[in-house]
Structures are given as C-alpha cells and as structure tokens.
Amino acid sequence: RIVHGKGLGSKNREPVLKHKLRSWLMQKDEVIAYAQAKPSDGGSGAVLVLLKT
C-alpha cells in the first residue's frame, strides 16, 4: 500500500501526488496492477500495488 494523501492541502485542493504516482506506476515493469485502496485502508488517499516477485 502506498499512501499519497488526498491532496486537500495542495493548491486548488487537487491530488498532485495521486496522478503522478499512477503515471509512474504505469511505467514500471515490476508493477502487475494497482487500484485505489478500500476506505478502511486509506480510500482515495492510498493505492494498493501488486508487484512481480
């Protein structure tokens, strides 16, 4: 799980890290899949990542 936050403190209250993280994850060969976390795991402020072994 990667916690990037919801971006509530950023300019215009937009999630800057969320978009940059997802863009970065798409470029990595080690990443099989990723998805937004469940509310109990951080919801829209976190991403679950499945990595190759």
PDB file of N, CA, C and O in Angstrom, chain B, residues numbered from 101:
ATOM      1  N   ARG B 101       0.852  -1.179   0.000  1.00  0.00           N
ATOM      2  CA  ARG B 101       0.000   0.000   0.000  1.00  0.00           C
ATOM      3  C   ARG B 101       0.889   1.231   0.000  1.00  0.00           C
ATOM      4  O   ARG B 101       1.845   1.322   0.770  1.00  0.00           O
ATOM      5  N   ILE B 102       0.565   2.175  -0.870  1.00  0.00           N
ATOM      6  CA  ILE B 102       1.251   3.457  -0.925  1.00  0.00           C
ATOM      7  C   ILE B 102       0.236   4.531  -0.548  1.00  0.00           C
ATOM      8  O   ILE B 102      -0.807   4.662  -1.187  1.00  0.00           O
ATOM      9  N   VAL B 103       0.547   5.291   0.486  1.00  0.00           N
ATOM     10  CA  VAL B 103      -0.332   6.371   0.927  1.00  0.00           C
ATOM     11  C   VAL B 103       0.206   7.682   0.361  1.00  0.00           C
ATOM     12  O   VAL B 103       1.285   8.131   0.746  1.00  0.00           O
ATOM     13  N   HIS B 104      -0.541   8.291  -0.549  1.00  0.00           N
ATOM     14  CA  HIS B 104      -0.125   9.541  -1.177  1.00  0.00           C
ATOM     15  C   HIS B 104      -0.922  10.725  -0.661  1.00  0.00           C
ATOM     16  O   HIS B 104      -0.593  11.871  -0.969  1.00  0.00           O
ATOM     17  N   GLY B 105      -1.949  10.475   0.106  1.00  0.00           N
ATOM     18  CA  GLY B 105      -2.797  11.541   0.628  1.00  0.00           C
ATOM     19  C   GLY B 105      -3.864  11.942  -0.379  1.00  0.00           C
ATOM     20  O   GLY B 105      -3.819  11.558  -1.547  1.00  0.00           O
ATOM     21  N   LYS B 106      -4.814  12.716   0.096  1.00  0.00           N
ATOM     22  CA  LYS B 106      -5.940  13.122  -0.749  1.00  0.00           C
ATOM     23  C   LYS B 106      -5.708  14.455  -1.443  1.00  0.00           C
ATOM     24  O   LYS B 106      -6.507  14.853  -2.291  1.00  0.00           O
ATOM     25  N   GLY B 107      -4.648  15.141  -1.106  1.00  0.00           N
ATOM     26  CA  GLY B 107      -4.333  16.405  -1.759  1.00  0.00           C
ATOM     27  C   GLY B 107      -5.103  17.595  -1.225  1.00  0.00           C
ATOM     28  O   GLY B 107      -5.167  18.632  -1.885  1.00  0.00           O
ATOM     29  N   LEU B 108      -5.686  17.470  -0.052  1.00  0.00           N
ATOM     30  CA  LEU B 108      -6.508  18.551   0.487  1.00  0.00           C
ATOM     31  C   LEU B 108      -5.697  19.787   0.844  1.00  0.00           C
ATOM     32  O   LEU B 108      -6.252  20.883   0.930  1.00  0.00           O
ATOM     33  N   GLY B 109      -4.381  19.629   1.056  1.00  0.00           N
ATOM     34  CA  GLY B 109      -3.541  20.769   1.400  1.00  0.00           C
ATOM     35  C   GLY B 109      -2.827  21.381   0.211  1.00  0.00           C
ATOM     36  O   GLY B 109      -2.115  22.373   0.366  1.00  0.00           O
ATOM     37  N   SER B 110      -2.999  20.819  -0.962  1.00  0.00           N
ATOM     38  CA  SER B 110      -2.298  21.319  -2.148  1.00  0.00           C
ATOM     39  C   SER B 110      -3.080  22.457  -2.808  1.00  0.00           C
ATOM     40  O   SER B 110      -4.243  22.703  -2.487  1.00  0.00           O
ATOM     41  N   LYS B 111      -2.418  23.135  -3.728  1.00  0.00           N
ATOM     42  CA  LYS B 111      -3.048  24.242  -4.445  1.00  0.00           C
ATOM     43  C   LYS B 111      -4.313  23.737  -5.147  1.00  0.00           C
ATOM     44  O   LYS B 111      -4.296  22.680  -5.777  1.00  0.00           O
ATOM     45  N   ASN B 112      -5.375  24.473  -5.040  1.00  0.00           N
ATOM     46  CA  ASN B 112      -6.678  24.118  -5.628  1.00  0.00           C
ATOM     47  C   ASN B 112      -7.251  22.832  -5.053  1.00  0.00           C
ATOM     48  O   ASN B 112      -8.232  22.301  -5.573  1.00  0.00           O
ATOM     49  N   ARG B 113      -6.643  22.327  -3.979  1.00  0.00           N
ATOM     50  CA  ARG B 113      -7.107  21.105  -3.298  1.00  0.00           C
ATOM     51  C   ARG B 113      -7.194  19.915  -4.254  1.00  0.00           C
ATOM     52  O   ARG B 113      -8.068  19.060  -4.110  1.00  0.00           O
ATOM     53  N   GLU B 114      -6.290  19.864  -5.224  1.00  0.00           N
ATOM     54  CA  GLU B 114      -6.250  18.764  -6.185  1.00  0.00           C
ATOM     55  C   GLU B 114      -5.137  17.794  -5.808  1.00  0.00           C
ATOM     56  O   GLU B 114      -4.076  18.226  -5.358  1.00  0.00           O
ATOM     57  N   PRO B 115      -5.354  16.494  -5.983  1.00  0.00           N
ATOM     58  CA  PRO B 115      -4.363  15.473  -5.612  1.00  0.00           C
ATOM     59  C   PRO B 115      -3.210  15.369  -6.610  1.00  0.00           C
ATOM     60  O   PRO B 115      -3.295  14.607  -7.573  1.00  0.00           O
ATOM     61  N   VAL B 116      -2.147  16.121  -6.391  1.00  0.00           N
ATOM     62  CA  VAL B 116      -0.995  16.131  -7.291  1.00  0.00           C
ATOM     63  C   VAL B 116      -0.265  14.788  -7.270  1.00  0.00           C
ATOM     64  O   VAL B 116       0.001  14.209  -8.323  1.00  0.00           O
ATOM     65  N   LEU B 117       0.059  14.294  -6.073  1.00  0.00           N
ATOM     66  CA  LEU B 117       0.830  13.050  -5.966  1.00  0.00           C
ATOM     67  C   LEU B 117       0.069  11.844  -6.499  1.00  0.00           C
ATOM     68  O   LEU B 117       0.673  10.934  -7.068  1.00  0.00           O
ATOM     69  N   LYS B 118      -1.226  11.827  -6.326  1.00  0.00           N
ATOM     70  CA  LYS B 118      -2.048  10.708  -6.800  1.00  0.00           C
ATOM     71  C   LYS B 118      -1.857  10.495  -8.301  1.00  0.00           C
ATOM     72  O   LYS B 118      -1.635   9.369  -8.746  1.00  0.00           O
ATOM     73  N   HIS B 119      -1.941  11.567  -9.077  1.00  0.00           N
ATOM     74  CA  HIS B 119      -1.812  11.463 -10.530  1.00  0.00           C
ATOM     75  C   HIS B 119      -0.380  11.128 -10.946  1.00  0.00           C
ATOM     76  O   HIS B 119      -0.166  10.327 -11.856  1.00  0.00           O
ATOM     77  N   LYS B 120       0.590  11.733 -10.285  1.00  0.00           N
ATOM     78  CA  LYS B 120       1.990  11.457 -10.618  1.00  0.00           C
ATOM     79  C   LYS B 120       2.360  10.019 -10.267  1.00  0.00           C
ATOM     80  O   LYS B 120       3.089   9.368 -11.016  1.00  0.00           O
ATOM     81  N   LEU B 121       1.864   9.518  -9.134  1.00  0.00           N
ATOM     82  CA  LEU B 121       2.143   8.144  -8.723  1.00  0.00           C
ATOM     83  C   LEU B 121       1.573   7.155  -9.737  1.00  0.00           C
ATOM     84  O   LEU B 121       2.264   6.218 -10.136  1.00  0.00           O
ATOM     85  N   ARG B 122       0.349   7.346 -10.149  1.00  0.00           N
ATOM     86  CA  ARG B 122      -0.268   6.418 -11.106  1.00  0.00           C
ATOM     87  C   ARG B 122       0.445   6.431 -12.445  1.00  0.00           C
ATOM     88  O   ARG B 122       0.598   5.388 -13.081  1.00  0.00           O
ATOM     89  N   SER B 123       0.877   7.596 -12.871  1.00  0.00           N
ATOM     90  CA  SER B 123       1.648   7.709 -14.107  1.00  0.00           C
ATOM     91  C   SER B 123       2.969   6.948 -13.977  1.00  0.00           C
ATOM     92  O   SER B 123       3.377   6.241 -14.898  1.00  0.00           O
ATOM     93  N   TRP B 124       3.626   7.096 -12.838  1.00  0.00           N
ATOM     94  CA  TRP B 124       4.897   6.416 -12.579  1.00  0.00           C
ATOM     95  C   TRP B 124       4.700   4.897 -12.515  1.00  0.00           C
ATOM     96  O   TRP B 124       5.508   4.147 -13.063  1.00  0.00           O
ATOM     97  N   LEU B 125       3.633   4.440 -11.852  1.00  0.00           N
ATOM     98  CA  LEU B 125       3.372   3.005 -11.728  1.00  0.00           C
ATOM     99  C   LEU B 125       3.164   2.356 -13.095  1.00  0.00           C
ATOM    100  O   LEU B 125       3.578   1.216 -13.304  1.00  0.00           O
ATOM    101  N   MET B 126       2.529   3.066 -14.023  1.00  0.00           N
ATOM    102  CA  MET B 126       2.285   2.517 -15.361  1.00  0.00           C
ATOM    103  C   MET B 126       3.587   2.287 -16.126  1.00  0.00           C
ATOM    104  O   MET B 126       3.625   1.461 -17.039  1.00  0.00           O
ATOM    105  N   GLN B 127       4.637   2.993 -15.774  1.00  0.00           N
ATOM    106  CA  GLN B 127       5.917   2.885 -16.468  1.00  0.00           C
ATOM    107  C   GLN B 127       6.796   1.757 -15.935  1.00  0.00           C
ATOM    108  O   GLN B 127       7.775   1.387 -16.584  1.00  0.00           O
ATOM    109  N   LYS B 128       6.473   1.211 -14.783  1.00  0.00           N
ATOM    110  CA  LYS B 128       7.335   0.235 -14.122  1.00  0.00           C
ATOM    111  C   LYS B 128       6.984  -1.201 -14.519  1.00  0.00           C
ATOM    112  O   LYS B 128       5.837  -1.629 -14.386  1.00  0.00           O
ATOM    113  N   ASP B 129       7.987  -1.938 -15.008  1.00  0.00           N
ATOM    114  CA  ASP B 129       7.778  -3.335 -15.391  1.00  0.00           C
ATOM    115  C   ASP B 129       7.462  -4.217 -14.188  1.00  0.00           C
ATOM    116  O   ASP B 129       6.819  -5.257 -14.334  1.00  0.00           O
ATOM    117  N   GLU B 130       7.907  -3.813 -13.004  1.00  0.00           N
ATOM    118  CA  GLU B 130       7.694  -4.609 -11.793  1.00  0.00           C
ATOM    119  C   GLU B 130       6.247  -4.572 -11.307  1.00  0.00           C
ATOM    120  O   GLU B 130       5.849  -5.401 -10.489  1.00  0.00           O
ATOM    121  N   VAL B 131       5.468  -3.631 -11.797  1.00  0.00           N
ATOM    122  CA  VAL B 131       4.083  -3.455 -11.352  1.00  0.00           C
ATOM    123  C   VAL B 131       3.148  -4.276 -12.239  1.00  0.00           C
ATOM    124  O   VAL B 131       3.086  -4.075 -13.452  1.00  0.00           O
ATOM    125  N   ILE B 132       2.430  -5.193 -11.620  1.00  0.00           N
ATOM    126  CA  ILE B 132       1.447  -6.007 -12.338  1.00  0.00           C
ATOM    127  C   ILE B 132       0.111  -5.267 -12.411  1.00  0.00           C
ATOM    128  O   ILE B 132      -0.529  -5.219 -13.461  1.00  0.00           O
ATOM    129  N   ALA B 133      -0.300  -4.689 -11.278  1.00  0.00           N
ATOM    130  CA  ALA B 133      -1.581  -3.983 -11.214  1.00  0.00           C
ATOM    131  C   ALA B 133      -1.592  -3.037 -10.027  1.00  0.00           C
ATOM    132  O   ALA B 133      -0.779  -3.155  -9.110  1.00  0.00           O
ATOM    133  N   TYR B 134      -2.527  -2.098 -10.059  1.00  0.00           N
ATOM    134  CA  TYR B 134      -2.726  -1.200  -8.921  1.00  0.00           C
ATOM    135  C   TYR B 134      -4.181  -0.765  -8.898  1.00  0.00           C
ATOM    136  O   TYR B 134      -4.861  -0.757  -9.924  1.00  0.00           O
ATOM    137  N   ALA B 135      -4.651  -0.399  -7.696  1.00  0.00           N
ATOM    138  CA  ALA B 135      -6.043   0.017  -7.541  1.00  0.00           C
ATOM    139  C   ALA B 135      -6.175   0.890  -6.307  1.00  0.00           C
ATOM    140  O   ALA B 135      -5.368   0.812  -5.381  1.00  0.00           O
ATOM    141  N   GLN B 136      -7.202   1.719  -6.310  1.00  0.00           N
ATOM    142  CA  GLN B 136      -7.477   2.545  -5.136  1.00  0.00           C
ATOM    143  C   GLN B 136      -7.768   1.638  -3.950  1.00  0.00           C
ATOM    144  O   GLN B 136      -8.412   0.600  -4.097  1.00  0.00           O
ATOM    145  N   ALA B 137      -7.296   2.029  -2.785  1.00  0.00           N
ATOM    146  CA  ALA B 137      -7.491   1.249  -1.569  1.00  0.00           C
ATOM    147  C   ALA B 137      -8.945   1.322  -1.096  1.00  0.00           C
ATOM    148  O   ALA B 137      -9.677   2.250  -1.442  1.00  0.00           O
ATOM    149  N   LYS B 138      -9.347   0.335  -0.303  1.00  0.00           N
ATOM    150  CA  LYS B 138     -10.659   0.360   0.342  1.00  0.00           C
ATOM    151  C   LYS B 138     -10.677   1.520   1.340  1.00  0.00           C
ATOM    152  O   LYS B 138      -9.618   1.958   1.789  1.00  0.00           O
ATOM    153  N   PRO B 139     -11.849   2.016   1.688  1.00  0.00           N
ATOM    154  CA  PRO B 139     -11.920   3.114   2.662  1.00  0.00           C
ATOM    155  C   PRO B 139     -11.172   2.816   3.964  1.00  0.00           C
ATOM    156  O   PRO B 139     -10.549   3.713   4.533  1.00  0.00           O
ATOM    157  N   SER B 140     -11.224   1.594   4.430  1.00  0.00           N
ATOM    158  CA  SER B 140     -10.532   1.236   5.676  1.00  0.00           C
ATOM    159  C   SER B 140      -9.018   1.195   5.522  1.00  0.00           C
ATOM    160  O   SER B 140      -8.298   1.168   6.520  1.00  0.00           O
ATOM    161  N   ASP B 141      -8.521   1.190   4.282  1.00  0.00           N
ATOM    162  CA  ASP B 141      -7.079   1.163   4.009  1.00  0.00           C
ATOM    163  C   ASP B 141      -6.560   2.495   3.467  1.00  0.00           C
ATOM    164  O   ASP B 141      -5.410   2.580   3.036  1.00  0.00           O
ATOM    165  N   GLY B 142      -7.393   3.527   3.484  1.00  0.00           N
ATOM    166  CA  GLY B 142      -6.950   4.836   3.015  1.00  0.00           C
ATOM    167  C   GLY B 142      -7.801   5.424   1.916  1.00  0.00           C
ATOM    168  O   GLY B 142      -7.676   6.607   1.600  1.00  0.00           O
ATOM    169  N   GLY B 143      -8.668   4.615   1.328  1.00  0.00           N
ATOM    170  CA  GLY B 143      -9.580   5.108   0.298  1.00  0.00           C
ATOM    171  C   GLY B 143      -8.881   5.830  -0.837  1.00  0.00           C
ATOM    172  O   GLY B 143      -7.896   5.331  -1.381  1.00  0.00           O
ATOM    173  N   SER B 144      -9.385   7.005  -1.199  1.00  0.00           N
ATOM    174  CA  SER B 144      -8.826   7.744  -2.329  1.00  0.00           C
ATOM    175  C   SER B 144      -7.466   8.362  -2.027  1.00  0.00           C
ATOM    176  O   SER B 144      -6.853   8.968  -2.905  1.00  0.00           O
ATOM    177  N   GLY B 145      -6.991   8.215  -0.797  1.00  0.00           N
ATOM    178  CA  GLY B 145      -5.668   8.725  -0.434  1.00  0.00           C
ATOM    179  C   GLY B 145      -4.595   7.661  -0.458  1.00  0.00           C
ATOM    180  O   GLY B 145      -3.475   7.908  -0.010  1.00  0.00           O
ATOM    181  N   ALA B 146      -4.910   6.474  -0.973  1.00  0.00           N
ATOM    182  CA  ALA B 146      -3.931   5.385  -0.993  1.00  0.00           C
ATOM    183  C   ALA B 146      -4.162   4.474  -2.197  1.00  0.00           C
ATOM    184  O   ALA B 146      -5.264   4.403  -2.743  1.00  0.00           O
ATOM    185  N   VAL B 147      -3.100   3.782  -2.595  1.00  0.00           N
ATOM    186  CA  VAL B 147      -3.154   2.861  -3.728  1.00  0.00           C
ATOM    187  C   VAL B 147      -2.561   1.521  -3.301  1.00  0.00           C
ATOM    188  O   VAL B 147      -1.517   1.477  -2.651  1.00  0.00           O
ATOM    189  N   LEU B 148      -3.223   0.445  -3.667  1.00  0.00           N
ATOM    190  CA  LEU B 148      -2.679  -0.896  -3.459  1.00  0.00           C
ATOM    191  C   LEU B 148      -1.955  -1.297  -4.731  1.00  0.00           C
ATOM    192  O   LEU B 148      -2.480  -1.126  -5.831  1.00  0.00           O
ATOM    193  N   VAL B 149      -0.748  -1.834  -4.581  1.00  0.00           N
ATOM    194  CA  VAL B 149       0.080  -2.170  -5.738  1.00  0.00           C
ATOM    195  C   VAL B 149       0.459  -3.642  -5.672  1.00  0.00           C
ATOM    196  O   VAL B 149       0.896  -4.127  -4.628  1.00  0.00           O
ATOM    197  N   LEU B 150       0.293  -4.358  -6.786  1.00  0.00           N
ATOM    198  CA  LEU B 150       0.705  -5.752  -6.908  1.00  0.00           C
ATOM    199  C   LEU B 150       1.996  -5.779  -7.716  1.00  0.00           C
ATOM    200  O   LEU B 150       2.033  -5.337  -8.864  1.00  0.00           O
ATOM    201  N   LEU B 151       3.059  -6.305  -7.099  1.00  0.00           N
ATOM    202  CA  LEU B 151       4.373  -6.335  -7.735  1.00  0.00           C
ATOM    203  C   LEU B 151       4.768  -7.742  -8.145  1.00  0.00           C
ATOM    204  O   LEU B 151       4.338  -8.718  -7.530  1.00  0.00           O
ATOM    205  N   LYS B 152       5.591  -7.848  -9.192  1.00  0.00           N
ATOM    206  CA  LYS B 152       6.163  -9.132  -9.590  1.00  0.00           C
ATOM    207  C   LYS B 152       7.142  -9.579  -8.515  1.00  0.00           C
ATOM    208  O   LYS B 152       7.722  -8.758  -7.805  1.00  0.00           O
ATOM    209  N   THR B 153       7.316 -10.887  -8.407  1.00  0.00           N
ATOM    210  CA  THR B 153       8.291 -11.403  -7.438  1.00  0.00           C
ATOM    211  C   THR B 153       9.587 -11.735  -8.121  1.00  0.00           C
ATOM    212  O   THR B 153      10.531 -12.183  -7.470  1.00  0.00           O
TER     213      THR B 153
END
